[in-house]
């Protein structure tokens, strides 16, 4: 299924935390999006791969994603090698997105930066006709290169190359995050504490969105970085 945007994360909740408001904003403009988890998040302290998959699919339904796919790239133990990036190429060619959103180029969790590089490279390789892949239907896939790759900002704060106003969609973004009940704060939650399981982390999420929003006069926003300068047709598109 072709989509306008493919949002990719190495862990099942990465997209919800950092780019789901942007996806909702573009959905309201008539754009479609799909979600791709590279791993099952099996090394996470809380929950299990099975629980996290259930949560991820519930979140995808809440957000209105065209689809959500999960690959079997090993959480934490993956390497940037053809065995792994070819799996991403197949997904890109299958849904032919114009834009790919993916992990932060550097972050507290080392998986994020490594996944960012692997996804960006896969987007390039996907446009090479001599790299051959076969789709789920058993037929050869056509080459496809997204027009742009943008990296959402995660735990570490970076100066954003651009920000997206998500004010009307912030409450739904937070609802999607809390769909991952095994990972994030609930008053009666049980299990070991982690850096993301406390109420202070949810407060941090709101504070980060407010910081990005302030730079454009919005209440809430999400920030992104890009490896090349984005172009605009109209200066009045910039706020």
Helices and strands as residue ranges (DSSP letters): E 5-9, H 14-28, E 33-37, H 49-63, E 68-70, H 82-95, E 99-102, H 110-125, E 148-152, E 162-165, G 167-169, H 170-178, H 199-214, E 221-226, G 235-237
